[in-house]
Amino acid sequence: MIELTAAEIAAITRGRIIGEPTDGSADTAAVTVNSAATDSREVIPGALFVAKPGEKTDGHLFVPRSFTAGAVLALTEREITDDAGRLLPQVIVPDAVEAMGAIAADVVARLRAHGPLSVVGITGSAGKTTTKDLLAGILAQAGPTVAPVGSYNGEVGVPLTIFNADFDTRYLVVEMGATGLGHITYLTDMVKPDTGVVLGVGTAHAGEFGGVDNIARAKGELVEALGADGTAIINADDPRVRQMDARTTAKLLYFTADAGFSPAAADAEVLRATEVRTNAAGHPELTVRFPDGTESRIVSGLIGIHHATNLLAAASAAWSLGISAELITSGLNGRGPASRWRMERTERPDGVTIINDAYNANPESMRAALRTLAELGRGEGRRTWAVLGEMLELGEDSIHEHDAIGRTLVRLNIAKLIVVGTGARAMHTGAVMEGSWGDESMFVETPEDAYKVLQRDLQPGDLVLFKSSNGAGLRHLGDRVALREPSPTAPPSGVAETPIPAEGGIQS
């Protein structure tokens, strides 16, 4: 993070400085911060602690602890004292989250004024985190790159990402989620992206948005924010995304696996994929034809054919920034998942294979994961298990969508299904109605119940997929079965005293 004084922070946020420096110096306004955190456990010496009210607790309760950990200034919404009753050094603002956004916007402006900085925004109903990781891997070869940790993609996560940048940063990759109209506009106003990537429009969080059409409107806010000198990266294989080309004045760069696609605009560029397939290990392979005619064969370290979209999107974004085809290819070849719980494959000593993809789920990503499981099972001659939990925030379509997943699983010939949790029960019902009888499909109430079944019935050579929305918690069950987490109690989700939006939020 670039250094900021309390006086600068107060000016940016229109806040009020109070308290006395904890280091004994005379002037709180001169206190300088070098990092920021919303979790007192992540504070380092010299940090600004943001006392963000959380869903389960209040960051203000942890302000004194943050100073013990090394914070030198707090951003608060009310006066906070230490145990002795002394006012701690702080800038008081009406809304700590909005103040974070204001500081982040100011930081981006300062970075741009200092030197070259390219900002890439990425949105879509699925694949944002994987695409972000892929793009960051490419760009890191060309210059200092900052990208989100995990899935920091909302009004708190985006500022925290920005705070990791400094004057040496050449590329800033920002993942953008939303739970409603206007949310992405809030983020684009903050970062002013040069390149905007729209991956796809799915049904994730359709209940919150009020329908898929509103999801498309929200995702399109990213390309609307681009200037005429920016570049909109459009997934031409998604009809709703393709229609967004009319919503921007930016240059257009489409990516597609459709050999027959031809853009309407004569000056638009196209990055194409041909010979798309998966190898015996489930890794996507594809030939990429860049807009200048250069062709490269890419063999990914990811698992599942659906990642071809993410690979193309990352390649397109890098191309728009002037990265060579050679560097793009070297950055993508062999690169596996960088963030946890995204088709994360673990081989147990007894020959059982675990694929933990339980960080996020919607009907589209659920089907993609199940197809990958089926393909791996056939290719490797193994018995397949799907341990599935609820897909959250589907609104009135929830029962229908869960039922449809159960039926899809039977058609894919997945050998065993365990449905976990009341909200996902329709998957089990759908599977039974489709013909999955006896012990082929079962419903259990809790992850602990599922664990007992797996402990009893898994055999060497079995291939097990865990898939659910983040809030269903199956990622921890997957860790436990993979022997990553031996404790019978699920570990903390990683969301601390002031929760950071990750999946939904949470942000879609």
SULNORNOR-V248956 format. One line per field, one symbol per residue. phi: phi as a letter, one per 20 degrees, with the letter a starting at -180 (. if undefined). A space follows every 50 residues. Layout:
phi = ???
This chain:
phi = .ffcegffffffeledecndgfenfecffegddcabbdcffdfcgneeee eefdfdbcgffdfgffffepfdbcdcdbfcdefenefffbdecfbffffg fffffffgffffffafbddddccqfbnffffgfffffffffdrgcdcfel dfccfdffgffffeecfefdccdcecdbdafnffggffffdlfeccddea cddgmgfffnpfffffgfffgfffffefeeceedffedgffgfffedcef fdcecadefefcffefefdcdddcleadefenefcbeddfgenfccedde efdofffgffffffffffffenffgffffffefmfefddfmdleecefge neddddcdebbbgfffffffffgffffffdmcfdccdddfeememfegfg ffgffgfgfffemffccdedngfdgffffffffeoedmefcbdcfcgfff ffffgfdfcgnfdcddbafgffmfffffffffmfcfffdffgfneefcgd gcempbcd
